[in-house]
Amino acid sequence: MTRYLKLLRPHQYTKNGFVLLGVLFAGRWDIATLIAAAIVFVAFCAMSSAVYVLNDILDIDADRHHPLKKNRPLANGSVSVKTAWSISACLACIGLLLALAVSMWAGIFLLTYALLNIGYSWRWKHVVVLDVFIISAGFMLRIMAGTVGLGIPPSSWLLVCSLMLTLFLGFAKRRAELLFLENGKPEDRALTRPVLGDYSPMMIEQFMSISAACTILSYSLYTVSPETIAKHGTSALIYTVPIVVYGVFRYIFLLHKSNSGNDTASDLYTDPHLFIVVIAWIVTTAAILA
């Protein structure tokens, strides 16, 4: 079972938590909405695993040359390609059926997410800058499924803040990959991720700085916006800003000092600071909005 769990990457399901952000900030905490949101969350978990399996199938040759990815089930041969295709197709169907059971819009956003990732795995991940924007778009679709898909009007602030944050995480991932390969051979870069040849450390550092600053600024403006204060009846969300700022700075520190950043979900589980930051932000925000 271990090899199949590695293939499905369940630790990445934390990313699907973006589905629940709309429910949190809209204050729609009734049982029916929470159940629908949970179903959409599970649907994205199934579809994201299907996408990861598909990506491993398409990248099997490159992964065999990667110092870490060579240990993935498909790359090391512990799971056959035929079995992987079957698993991916079954999970995709399950995810789509679950999303459609909630609403047509939830199904449309999930299907769009799947098609976007197919395009990413097939070609777009080789296009500089666009590759990170495609990753960010996947998170935006999660938010849309958790808002429009549940009959909740999406907040423009929620979309802007999430866009900036996911761009920051995407460029941080590329920076981590460059740092990891800096001591390797020049040909290793092309074998593992060809688009890295179009990036430079200075370029990505600038992209990270811009997106990190925009993340902090947009979230700070959201907490003090008259619209936000009027909607939630409180100005106390400003007290969550230090938590967000600390989380961003901590992530940058880990990127440069601990060889982290390659896998955001793993970093969340392995670094107690990041884990506490996320829990503290969720608990504090929920308490204020409640």
N, C-alpha and C positions, 0 to 999 in steps of 0.2 A: 504493500500500500504506500510505502514511503516514496517510491519512484513516481507514483501517480499524483501524490500530493505535491511533489516538486514540480511536476508537469503543470498542474492546475494553479499553483502559486496562491494558495488561499490567504497568505499573509498580505497580499496586495489588495484584499477586499476593503481595507480601511479607506482606500481612495474613493470607493463608492459611497462613503459617508457624505459626499457632496450632495447626494440625492436628498438627504435629510435637512440640509441647510434651509431650504425654503419653508419647510414645516416649522423649524425652530424660530425663524425670524418673523414668520407670518402669525405666529401664535395659534396655529391650528392644531391643537393638541387633543382633539376629540378622538375617541377610539376608532371610529371609521377611517379618519384620515391617517392615523398612525398605522393602522393595519395595511391600508393601501400603500403608504410610503414604505413599509417593511417589505411588501411584495415586490415593489419596483426595485428596492435595494437588492433583494435576492435575484431578481431578473438580471440586474447589471452584474452581479457576482458571477452568474452562470455565463453571461455573454463575454465578460472580461476574461474568464478562464478559457473560453472558446477562442478568443482572439490571441491569448498568450500561446496556446497550443499551435494555432495557425502560424504565428510569428516564428515559433521554434522550428516548425516544418520548413518554412521558407529560408530560415537562416541556419539550417543544420550544418552546412559546409563551413560557413564562417565561424560558427560557434565552436567547431572542433579545433580551430586554431587559437581560440581565446583562452588565456590562462585560467579563467574562472568558469566561463560558460561551457567549456569542454566537459564539465561534469554534469550538465543537464541531461535528463533521461534520454532525449532523442539523440543528442550529440554523442553520448557514450554507448548508445545502442541498447540500453536497458528497456526501452519502449520502442516498438516498431512504428514506422511511419504510417502504416495501414491502420494500426490501432489508434494512433493519434488523430488521424482524419475522422475516424468514427466518433471518438470522444468529442472532438471539436464540433462536429455536425449535431450531435445529440444535445450538447449544452446550448448551442445557439438556438435550436428549436425550443428547448425548455424555457430559456430566457425570454424569447419572443412571445410564447404563449402566455407566460406569466404577466408580461407587460400589457399585452392586449386584454387580459382579463381585468386589468385596472381601468384602462381607457385606450382609445385609439391613438391619442397623442403620445401616451407613454410608449406604446408600441412603435410609433413613427420615430420618436427620438432614439429609442434603443436600436432600431434598424439602421438609422442614420449613423449612430455610433459604430455599429458593426461595419458598415460600408466604408466609413471614414478610416477605420483601422485596417481594413483590407487594402485600401489605397495606400495607407502609410506603410504597411508591410511590403507591399509590392513595389512602390516607386517613391512615394513622397518623403520617406525617411532619408533619402539620399539628396534632398534639396536643402541647402543651408538656410537657416532661419525658419523656413516653412515647416521643417520637421518639428520644431518646438511649438510652433503655432498649432499644428495638427494635434499634438499632445494636449495642449491647452483647450482646444475645441472639444476634446473628449470629455473634459471636466465640465465645460459649459453645457454640454448635452445632458450630463447627469443632473445638473441644476435645473435645466428646463424640464426634464422628465419629473423631477421632484416638485415642480411648481405648476407649470401649464398642464402636465400630465395628471395632476391631482386637482385641477381646477383652482389653483392659487396663482394670482397675478404675480409675475416675477418682479422683484425690486431691481431697479437700474443700479442701485448701489451694490447690491449683492453680486450682480453680474460683473461690474467693474472691478470690485475688490477681488473676486475669484479669478478673473482674467489676469490681473497683475500678479497674484500669488502663484498661479500655475505657470506663468511665463518664467517667473523667478526660479521655481523648482526645476523647470525644464532646462533652462540655461545652466543651472547649478549641476544638473546631471551630466551635461556635455562637458562642463569644466572638470568634473570628477573623472570622467573617462579620459580626458587629456592628461590629467595628473597621474592616473594609473598607468598610462602608456608612455609617459615621458622617458622612463628608463629602459623601455623596450627598443626593439629594432624598428627602423622607419617603416618597413613593410608590414609590421604588425598592425599599424593604424588602418591601412587599407583593408586588411583581412578581417578586422573586427567590425569597424563601422566606417565605410568610405567617406561619409560626410564630414568626419573629423578632419580630413585633409583640407577642408575649406574653412575651418575655424582656426583661430589662433588664441592663445591664452589671454592676450590683451583685449581682443575683440569680445570674448565671452565675459571677461571681467566687467567690461563696460555695459554689456547687455544686462548682466546680473545687477550691477549698481543701479541702473535705470529702473529695472522692474522691481527691485527691492524697495527703492525710494518711493515708487508709485504705489506699491502695496501698502506701505506704512501711511503714506499721505492720504490715499483714497479711503482707507479704513478709518483714519482719524477724522477726516471730513464727514464720513458717514455718521460717526457717533455724535457729532455736534450739529448735524444738519437739523434745521427746524422741522423738516418733514419727518425725520426719524423720531425726534423728541415728541412731536405731536402724535405720531402713530402709536408709539409705545407708552406715552405718558410719563416718560422719565428721561433725564439727561445723564443717568448713571453709567451708560455704556462707555463713556469716556474712560472709566476706570479699567476697562479691559485693554486699552491701548498699550500700556507698558508690557502686558503679557505677550501681545503680538510682536512688539519691537524686540523683546528679549528672544522670542522664538526665532525670528529672522536672523538676529546676530549670532545666536547659538548655532544655527544651521551653517552659516558662513564659517564660523570657527571650526566646526567639525569637518567641513569640506577641505580646509587647508591643513588641519592638524591631525586628523584621525583617519584620513583616507576614506571618508564617508561621502555620501551624495550620489553614489551609483544607484542606490535603491532607497527611496524615501520611506517606504513602508518599513523596511528593516531598520533604518536609522531611528524611526519612531519607537520601535520595540527595544532596541539595544541601548539607546541613550536615555538615561533616566531624566535628564533635564528636559529633553524634547517631549517625552511622555508626560511628564508633570505639567508642562506648558499647555499641551493640548487638552488634558483633563481639566486643568485650572480654567482655561478659556471656556470650555463647554459648560462647566458647572457655574462659573461666574455669570456667563451670558444668560443661561437658563434661569438662574436665580433672579437676575435683574428684570428679565422680560416677564417672569411669572408674577 
